[in-house]
């Protein structure tokens, strides 16, 4: 007689002692981007490490705030406070500079480093943390740093021997992003995202593999977002229905590595 042991789904069945690694490009990506993923995993007992590639030096300071001098230092402090609000137990800075949304790349910028180099850095962190799940943003908002981290994470995990961690990308569904653009045209007509093709913004809805109700950790997410005082939240000023669509539901895509 043979017996089979079911393979646990580490995304849906989170247990105390599980290890998660969340790799993002900038301070605030962990809160604005995938904060509910972190908060849910931590609330269920997982040990969450946040790896941030840059200090966000090229970010736009919230209008009306005085020049802080070293914006990177301010945003790094915000990152640590927000990660703690979400329940992450460890934060690692990878040491690259913010590439900005567009324009020439400064020396040391994340996108000036080739993907294999960044992948090697992430692979070293994966070998240290030994995560069950790795989470990245899918880059479908159009930011080149987000796309670079996604490419590096895929490359890093692809080079690992089996069993590999589950790689999950946090998605912004195209249908939801189109609603966001409609509201942004009235709220913040100068935002760079309005120059992008709406058809290419966000992830095609058919590629999303998991939709999670994360309304139970919304208070943690909101507290983390509030810690990024130097930045304007992409959810600021949104109608209540659209804000809830972003913050109380997570859209994820599992990535097969071949």
For each residue, the residues with C-beta under 8 A, 3 or more apart:
1:
2:
3:
4:
5:
6:
7:
8: 13
9: 12 13
10: 13 14 18 132 133 166
11: 14 133 166 168 210 252 254
12: 9 210
13: 8 9 10
14: 10 11 18 40 41 44 45 46
15: 18 44 45 46
16: 44 45 46
17: 45 46 47
18: 10 14 15 41 44 45 46 47 132 133
19: 46 47 49 129 130 131 132 133
20: 38 41 46 47 48 49 131 132 133 134 135
21: 48 49 51 125 126 129 131 133 134 135 165
22: 30 34 37 38 48 49 50 51 88 134 135 136
23: 51 53 122 125 134 135 136 149 152 153
24: 29 30 33 34 50 51 52 53 136 137 146 149
25: 29 52 53 54 98 110 137 143 145 146 148 149
26: 29 52 53 54 56 59 75 98 145
27: 30 52 54 55 56 59 75 76 78 79 82 228
28: 31 32 33 56 59 75 78 79 82 228 231
29: 24 25 26 32 33 34 52 137 146
30: 22 24 27 33 34 35 38 50 52 79 82 83 86 88 224
31: 28 35 82 85 86 221 224 225 227 228
32: 28 29 35 225 228 231 233 234 235
33: 24 28 29 30 137 170
34: 22 24 29 30 37 38 135 137 170 250
35: 30 31 32 38 39 82 86 220 221 224 225
36: 39 40 212 214 217 218 221 247 248 250
37: 22 34 40 41 135 168 170 214 250 252
38: 20 22 30 34 35 41 42 48 50 83 86 87 88 135
39: 35 36 42 43 86 87 214 217 220 221 224
40: 14 36 37 43 44 212 214 216 217 250
41: 14 18 20 37 38 44 46 48 87 133
42: 38 39 45 46 48 86 87 88 89
43: 39 40 87 216 217 220
44: 14 15 16 18 40 41
45: 14 15 16 17 18 42
46: 14 15 16 17 18 19 20 41 42 132 133
47: 17 18 19 20 89 90
48: 20 21 22 38 41 42 86 87 88 89 90
49: 19 20 21 22 88 89 90 91 92 125 129 131
50: 22 24 30 38 79 83 88 90 91 92
51: 21 22 23 24 91 92 94 122 125
52: 24 25 26 27 29 30 55 79 91 92 93 94
53: 23 24 25 26 94 96 110 118 145 148 149
54: 25 26 27 57 72 94 96 97 98 99 110 145
55: 27 52 72 73 75 76 93 97 98
56: 26 27 28 59 71 72 75 76 79 98
57: 54 71 72 75 97 98
58: 97 98 99 100 101 106
59: 26 27 28 56 71 75 98 230 231
60: 231 232
61: 65 67 68 71 230 231
62: 65 229 230 231 232
63: 232
64:
65: 61 62 68 229 230
66:
67: 61
68: 61 65 71 73 74 230
69: 73
70: 73 74
71: 56 57 59 61 68 74 75 230
72: 54 55 56 57 75 76 98
73: 55 68 69 70 76 77
74: 68 70 71 77 78 230
75: 26 27 28 55 56 57 59 71 72 78 79 228 230 231
76: 27 55 56 72 73 79 80 93
77: 73 74 80 81
78: 27 28 74 75 81 82 227 228 229 230 231
79: 27 28 30 50 52 56 75 76 82 83 91
80: 76 77 83 84 91
81: 77 78 84 85 227
82: 27 28 30 31 35 78 79 85 86 224 225 227 228
83: 30 38 50 79 80 86 88 91 224
84: 80 81 87 88
85: 31 81 82 220 223 224 227
86: 30 31 35 38 39 42 48 82 83 220 221 224
87: 38 39 41 42 43 48 84 220
88: 22 30 38 42 48 49 50 83 84 91
89: 42 47 48 49
90: 47 48 49 50
91: 49 50 51 52 79 80 83 88
92: 49 50 51 52 125
93: 52 55 76
94: 51 52 53 54 118 121 122
95:
96: 53 54 108 109 110 113 118
97: 54 55 57 58 106 107 108 109 110
98: 25 26 54 55 56 57 58 59 72 109 110 145
99: 54 58 105 106 109 110 111 112 144 145 148
100: 58 103 109
101: 58 142 143 144 192
102: 144 192
103: 100
104:
105: 99 109 111 112
106: 58 97 99 109 112
107: 97 112
108: 96 97 112
109: 96 97 98 99 100 105 106 112 113
110: 25 53 54 96 97 98 99 113 118 145 148 149
111: 99 105 144 145 148
112: 99 105 106 107 108 109
113: 96 109 110 117 118
114: 117 118
115: 118 119 148 151 152 155
116: 119 120 155
117: 113 114 120 121
118: 53 94 96 110 113 114 115 121 122 148 149 152
119: 115 116 122 123 151 152 153 155 156 159
120: 116 117 123 124 156
121: 94 117 118 124 125 152
122: 23 51 94 118 119 125 126 152 153 156
123: 119 120 126 127 156 157 159 160
124: 120 121 127 128
125: 21 23 49 51 92 121 122 128 129
126: 21 122 123 129 130 131 134 156 157 160 165
127: 123 124 130
128: 124 125
129: 19 21 49 125 126
130: 19 126 127
131: 19 20 21 49 126 134 165
132: 10 18 19 20 46 165 166
133: 10 11 18 19 20 21 41 46 165 166 168
134: 20 21 22 23 126 131 153 157 165 166 167 168
135: 20 21 22 23 34 37 38 168 169 170
136: 22 23 24 149 150 153 167 168 169 170
137: 24 25 29 33 34 141 146 149 150 169 170
138: 146 150 169 170 171 172 203 253
139: 142 143 146 147 148 149 150
140: 171 172 174 177 201 202 203
141: 137 146 172 177 193 201 202
142: 101 139 193 196 200 201
143: 25 101 139 146 147
144: 99 101 102 111 147 148
145: 25 26 53 54 98 99 110 111 148 149
146: 24 25 29 137 138 139 141 143 149 150
147: 139 143 144 150 151
148: 25 53 99 110 111 115 118 139 144 145 151 152
149: 23 24 25 53 110 118 136 137 139 145 146 152 153
150: 136 137 138 139 146 147 153 154 169
151: 115 119 147 148 154 155
152: 23 115 118 119 121 122 148 149 155 156
153: 23 119 122 134 136 149 150 156 157 167
154: 150 151 157 158 167 255 257
155: 115 116 119 151 152 158 159
156: 119 120 122 123 126 152 153 159 160
157: 123 126 134 153 154 160 164 165 167 257
158: 154 155 257 258
159: 119 123 155 156
160: 123 126 156 157 164 165
161: 164
162:
163:
164: 157 160 161 167 257
165: 21 126 131 132 133 134 157 160
166: 10 11 132 133 134 254
167: 134 136 153 154 157 164 254 255 257
168: 11 37 133 134 135 136 210 252 253 254 255
169: 135 136 137 138 150 203 252 253 255
170: 33 34 37 135 136 137 138 250 251 252
171: 138 140 202 203 207 208 251 252 253
172: 138 140 141 176 177 201 202 203 251
173: 176 177 202 203 205 208 251
174: 140 177 178 198 199 201 202 203 204 205
175: 178 179 202 205
176: 172 173 179 180 202 242 245 246 251
177: 140 141 172 173 174 180 181 198 201 202
178: 174 175 181 182 198 201 202
179: 175 176 182 183 242 245
180: 176 177 183 184 234 238 242 246
181: 177 178 184 185 193 194 198 201
182: 178 179 185 186
183: 179 180 186 187 237 238 239 242
184: 180 181 187 188 189 191 193 194
185: 181 182 189 194
186: 182 183 189
187: 183 184 237 238
188: 184 191 232 237
189: 184 185 186 194
190: 194
191: 184 188 194
192: 101 102 195 196
193: 141 142 181 184 196 201
194: 181 184 185 189 190 191
195: 192
196: 142 192 193 200 201
197: 200 201
198: 174 177 178 181 201
199: 174
200: 142 196 197
201: 140 141 142 172 174 177 178 181 193 196 197 198
202: 140 141 171 172 173 174 175 176 177 178
203: 138 140 169 171 172 173 174 207 208 251 253
204: 174 207
205: 173 174 175 208
206:
207: 171 203 204 253
208: 171 173 203 205 211 251 252 253
209: 252 253 254
210: 11 12 168 250 251 252 253 254
211: 208 249 250 251 252
212: 36 40 249 250 252
213: 216 248 249
214: 36 37 39 40 217 218 221 247 248 249 250
215: 218 244 248 249
216: 40 43 213
217: 36 39 40 43 214 220 221
218: 36 214 215 221 222 247 248
219: 222 223
220: 35 39 43 85 86 87 217 223 224
221: 31 35 36 39 86 214 217 218 224 225 247
222: 218 219 225 226 247
223: 85 219 220 226 227
224: 30 31 35 39 82 83 85 86 220 221 227 228
225: 31 32 35 82 221 222 228 233 235
226: 222 223 229
227: 31 78 81 82 85 223 224
228: 27 28 31 32 75 78 82 224 225 231 233
229: 62 65 78 226
230: 59 61 62 65 68 71 74 75 78
231: 28 32 59 60 61 62 75 78 228
232: 60 62 63 188 236
233: 32 225 228 236
234: 32 180
235: 32 225 238 243 246 247
236: 232 233
237: 183 187 188
238: 180 183 187 235 242 243 246
239: 183 242 243
240: 243 244
241: 244 245
242: 176 179 180 183 238 239 245 246
243: 235 238 239 240 246 247
244: 215 240 241 247 248 249
245: 176 179 241 242 248 249
246: 176 180 235 238 242 243 249
247: 36 214 218 221 222 235 243 244
248: 36 213 214 215 218 244 245
249: 211 212 213 214 215 244 245 246
250: 34 36 37 40 170 210 211 212 214
251: 170 171 172 173 176 203 208 210 211
252: 11 37 168 169 170 171 208 209 210 211 212
253: 138 168 169 171 203 207 208 209 210
254: 11 166 167 168 209 210
255: 154 167 168 169
256:
257: 154 157 158 164 167
258: 158
